[in-house]
């Protein structure tokens, strides 16, 4: 086969050209796509590196670019995103007024919600109290003539006496003269009956009975002895004189109480006073009488709060014909509280409320969103009813609010720039305070730490310096025994101005408190708990208040400096 002259002359250049074209095609096919994907991957990694944020689960104000440890508490930092939303979730990205939590995150944080409804302004309030004698039925058995105690016929407290029963014998010098006058007037009673009558009246004024006066006349001698008889029936609460004591006229010899009716006095903390009213029915039990229950109506509520225990007393009058109720017994009661005049108001657990001192907020779940979207909403608080809180305005029936894990949701809102408790207008997450460390230390390495002790020292300054800071958390030891102690300790801590939430663990004896550092401190919270009768690691309660605690609540007191 003869090859054309043209191909024979240009064969080598043609082969080289075809080879180059094929090489370029294959190179683009093999390496072009890979380079594009690699570039895209690098861009994504670079984007992810710029947007990754590491934070502390306990201190969400800490934000670092690298993993490490929290400079405040030393806990390992956890990953977060600047937006708090999943990539590609354009709906969530556009809604900057809400915070997004995935289902997995809600489970990890134990976030729980509930739907509120109208007509829920009733609740049960748990109260503790003590049985005491009815003050109107307590009498002082006085002597009506000055004299020396010659004999005590009732010689111990707790003895039951009847009206007219002989209690003691006194020798009264004045009585000797009066008895002699009686004997002389008796001899001339027919001639001067008025004188005789006057002599008898004088002895009656000294509370001598006609039988005692006739006994003097029958004996014919002035002995000067007088028998003190009980003016009322009851139980001897106190013996105020001993054998040989000289008593003035009108001085008390015994204190006697009629216990056929007693008072049950319940302690009502300041935060619960709005829920307790005269006429409310209280059902209560007594630990020493298992299986029995009692019921009574509140007849009086103290108008003054005890400055030491910070409680007022609610009085229930109870009939005690069988003498089952004894003064000093401790009782536990429940009262069905109703927020008067608040028809249509809603009630939520107190754990749903975040309180800054000036504002109260809750987090409401968006029921229309596919994922967990929560929005902060300011509310106006009504009366407190035990562990529940009346919402006067700000919520509607059917709203689904966060009742557990509220602080976790608020921390996520701060990180994502959504409106939060301390940043109602939203915006970038707060950077927090530099607790003893420099900004460079926080920005350079996540492993940089600040001593916990140094952080604790700065807490004392935060109360004066912080006006719009995040709430602080604290934990310290509080001594107690039982569920009654838990109720008393938590109410005392929550009653301190600036405390948002307090929870005491019966097993560990530790109380966890969230509070506004601009309004209070750990020491003030501990002082409030001590005023309720419970020692803390910072100091002891007053002895007289400790002695008023129920027997089951009287813990082994520690040796504190």
Secondary structure as GFF3:
##gff-version 3
##sequence-region A 1 561
A	DSSP	alpha_helix	5	27	.	.	.	ID=ss1
A	DSSP	pi_helix	28	32	.	.	.	ID=ss2
A	DSSP	alpha_helix	33	51	.	.	.	ID=ss3
A	DSSP	beta_strand	52	55	.	.	.	ID=ss4
A	DSSP	beta_strand	63	64	.	.	.	ID=ss5
A	DSSP	beta_strand	78	81	.	.	.	ID=ss6
A	DSSP	alpha_helix	90	94	.	.	.	ID=ss7
A	DSSP	beta_strand	99	101	.	.	.	ID=ss8
A	DSSP	alpha_helix	103	108	.	.	.	ID=ss9
A	DSSP	beta_strand	112	115	.	.	.	ID=ss10
A	DSSP	beta_strand	122	133	.	.	.	ID=ss11
A	DSSP	three_ten_helix	135	137	.	.	.	ID=ss12
A	DSSP	beta_strand	138	142	.	.	.	ID=ss13
A	DSSP	beta_strand	147	152	.	.	.	ID=ss14
A	DSSP	beta_strand	160	161	.	.	.	ID=ss15
A	DSSP	beta_strand	166	171	.	.	.	ID=ss16
A	DSSP	alpha_helix	173	187	.	.	.	ID=ss17
A	DSSP	alpha_helix	193	205	.	.	.	ID=ss18
A	DSSP	alpha_helix	210	219	.	.	.	ID=ss19
A	DSSP	beta_strand	225	229	.	.	.	ID=ss20
A	DSSP	beta_strand	234	239	.	.	.	ID=ss21
A	DSSP	beta_strand	246	247	.	.	.	ID=ss22
A	DSSP	beta_strand	252	257	.	.	.	ID=ss23
A	DSSP	beta_strand	261	269	.	.	.	ID=ss24
A	DSSP	three_ten_helix	270	275	.	.	.	ID=ss25
A	DSSP	beta_strand	281	286	.	.	.	ID=ss26
A	DSSP	beta_strand	293	301	.	.	.	ID=ss27
A	DSSP	beta_strand	311	319	.	.	.	ID=ss28
A	DSSP	beta_strand	330	338	.	.	.	ID=ss29
A	DSSP	beta_strand	346	349	.	.	.	ID=ss30
A	DSSP	three_ten_helix	350	352	.	.	.	ID=ss31
A	DSSP	beta_strand	354	355	.	.	.	ID=ss32
A	DSSP	beta_strand	360	365	.	.	.	ID=ss33
A	DSSP	beta_strand	372	385	.	.	.	ID=ss34
A	DSSP	beta_strand	388	393	.	.	.	ID=ss35
A	DSSP	beta_strand	400	404	.	.	.	ID=ss36
A	DSSP	alpha_helix	406	416	.	.	.	ID=ss37
A	DSSP	alpha_helix	439	444	.	.	.	ID=ss38
A	DSSP	alpha_helix	452	465	.	.	.	ID=ss39
A	DSSP	beta_strand	472	477	.	.	.	ID=ss40
A	DSSP	alpha_helix	483	494	.	.	.	ID=ss41
A	DSSP	beta_strand	499	504	.	.	.	ID=ss42
A	DSSP	beta_strand	510	515	.	.	.	ID=ss43
A	DSSP	alpha_helix	522	530	.	.	.	ID=ss44
A	DSSP	alpha_helix	543	546	.	.	.	ID=ss45
A	DSSP	three_ten_helix	551	553	.	.	.	ID=ss46
###
